[in-house]
Amino acid sequence: MGLMDASVTLKKLTEKFPDAVVGTHNYRGDDTAIVKKEKIRDICLFLRDDPDLLYNFMMDLTVVDYLGRDPRFEVVYHLYSLPHNRRVRIKALVPESDLTIDSVVSVWVAADWFEREAYDMYGVVFTGHPNLRRILLYEGFEGHPLRKDYPLKKRQPLIGPVN
Amino acid sequence: MGLKLSRWKATRDLMVGQKQSAGPERLLDGSVILTRLEAAVNWARKYSFFLYPFVTACCGMEFMSVAGPRYDLDRFGAALPRFSPRQSDLLMVVGTISHKQAPILVKVYNQMAEPKWVFAFGVCAVSGGFYDNYSVVQGIDTLIPVDIYVPGCPPRPEMVLDGLLLLQQKVKQERWSDWPRGEAPVSRC
């Protein structure tokens, strides 16, 4: 599995979705594609089902908050292809003005709890998710604590002002 | 009826408010102890704590150490951990209490029969410690009344034993009117 071979993914992805892929890089052999959020589900289906790719293992899904940048959020998918022993990282740009992105639970079931956690901590809404509730925090929690503008000393109403 | 305990060193604790063995006891040749009922009950209570270990974090390791044979809480009568709040009278809160744990802690406290005492074990239970963040209770005394605070991350076993001895001193001085304390003050949990 050399460097050239690993870039097959990015090449095929760019050919298939020329409008959706904003940029790619292959820093130290780590394939990364930055994409527009509108096509995310189609991109994921393609990555899973194309016989040269077969990314059948969703390893991680998370969000990064770049406060002060537009688009502010990035939803990051880490995928692994068991048949080809390859990894790829997909970053979907999500602006603060439209905090929604299509759910990929229908592509990989593993995305279920990842998306709930991302919603819990960052407030990104995954449309089409079967059960988008908070997963780590509790109902009644105010705000999304891993956002960079969540107040450091904010106290929650359930526990009272001293906490 | 007197307790036949003469020459036992615990006798001293029973004679609260009395400087030396008074007349009647001397007349009966030390076979009888006169005391106040309150003092006798407190004496019994302070040497027979039944712990409820509410262990949530790494302080639990230190709790196991102090409860085990090397440091041995049994020496002070606090030997038996009970895993039902109904059977215990000393709530050991060992570790970090998150917001999601808070209602459970309050429920356990309210289920314990009085008289009951609370031992904040470690700096997280005392004040939240360095977890000054969105998910951690900033000291369990914001939820339930606390009798003894033992800071440390985690506290040394010697500190825990010292805290237990201080709690025994506190129990010794209690009055009937100190009980019951009632439900925990935070009703929203």
Interface residues (C-beta under 8 A of the other chain):
Chain A: L137 Y138 F141 P145 Y150 L152 K153 K154 Q156 L158 I159 G160 V162 N163
Chain B: H99 K100 A102 D132 N133 Y134 S135 V137 Q138 T142 L143 V186 R188 C189
